[in-house]
Amino acid sequence: MKIGILEAGLLRDEMVGRFDPYPVMFERFIGLAGHEFEFETFCVLNNEMPPSIYACDGWLITGSRHGVYDQLEWMAPLQDFVRELAAEKIPLIGVCFGHQIIAQALGGEVVKSDKGWGVGLHRYDLEKTYPWMKTDSQQASMYVFHQDQVVKCPAAAEVFLSSEFCPYAGLAYGDSIISVQAHPEFEAAYESALLDMFGGNVVPQEVAEQAKATMSGGNCEDAQLLAGWFANFFRLQQQKLTGDQRKLAQ
């Protein structure tokens, strides 16, 4: 199965050489589930849109330093692409910015939240479970780094992850699109580096220090579980593709 990664954000210059680009983080993260996927990256941030929604079997939109309300020129084509995927029920996962732009494209609303920054390791309640989850747990933990939030849930979406800080932390649109506000692909070292870089300037120092305190255990213990969610979602949705869709994807 071929997954197209729609790269909406680049590493900051200070991080280049120290950490892998976001598409590589996702490849490594999904690989934790033991599934073999082929990946192709399209840097939509640089207007590199895929030639067709059928160019890959499934899609993933990464995070970004930009807000969906910035209305940069590459965002409108990306939202059109999301709507095409939704109409054809081709599998799509969104993470952080990806979560937000899917919501906006499908009728939701995203703002810079007055709750401030969400950083560190956050725990979410599972409001609903799906076949691709394969879990008995009622909670899941993920690293987060965001201030923007979905504040109006699209009519087609169901909430499957929530917290007091982020009520719409995980959304599912039918059985072909899922998205999460957090960053399951982040490892502790990268989250720590972000907190060191932005703590005391962009992120209030007290908030940054509190976030570091949540990370005492190192990498997120739920990483493999979450990787399984992503991998299982893609594999289950691939089985549902119509014959015509598979032919166009080849």
Residue, then its C-alpha position, 0 to 999 in steps of 0.5 A: m500500500k502506498i501512502g502519500i505524505l502531504e508535507a505542510g511543515l518544514l523543520r526550523d533551521e535550528m532543527v535541521g541536521r539534528f532531527d529527521p524531517y516530518p515525513v521521515m518521522f511519520e514513516r518511522f512512527i507507522g513502522l512501529a506497527g510492523h506493517e510495510f508501506e510504501f511512502e511518497t512525499f509531496c511538499v504541499l507547502n511549496n505548492e507540490m500538489p499530487p497529480s491526482i487523489y488516486a496517485c496513492d492508496g491513502w494520504l496523511i497531512t502533517g503538522s505545520r507552523h502555520g495556522v489554517y486561518d493564515q489562508l496562504e496560497w497553498m492551503a486552498p488547493l489542499q482543502d480542495f484535495v481534502r474534499e475530493l478525498a472525502a467525496e471518493k472515500i479515499p483514506l486520509i489521516g490528519v495530524c495537528f495542522g492536518h487535523q485542523i485543515i481537514a476540519q476547516a475544509l469539511g465545514g468546521e472552524v479553527v481558531k487560536s485558542d484562548k486556552g493558550w499553549g498545549v505542550g508536553l505529554h497529554r492524555y485523552d479520553l476515548e469517546k468512541t472506538y473503531p475496528w482499527m483501534k484494537t484496544d481495551s484502553q479508555q485513554a491514550s497519551m500523545y505529545v502535543f505542541h499547539q495553540d490552535q484548536v478546532v472549535k466547531c466540529p464539522a457536521a460529518a465528524e464524530v469525536f473519538l478523542s477528547s480532553e478538558f483542554c482539547p474537546y475535539a482532539g480526535l475526529a472521524y469522518g465516516d470510515s475514510i478519514i480520521s485526524v488527531q490534534a496531537h503529534p503521535e509521531f513526535e519522540a521525547a527528544y524532539e518535543s524537548a528540543l521544541l520546549d527548549m527553543f520556544g520556552g520563555n519566548v513563544v511558550p510561557q516559561e512556566v508552561a514549558e516547565q510544566a510540560k517537561a515535567t510530564m515527560s519524565g518517562g521518555n518516549c510516549e508509552d502509547a506510541q506503538l498502540l497509536a502506530g497500530w491505529f494508523a496502520n490498521f486504519f490504512r489497511l482496513q480502508q484499502q480493503k474497501l477501495t472499489g475496483d475502479q479506484r484500485k485501477l486508477a491508483q495503479 
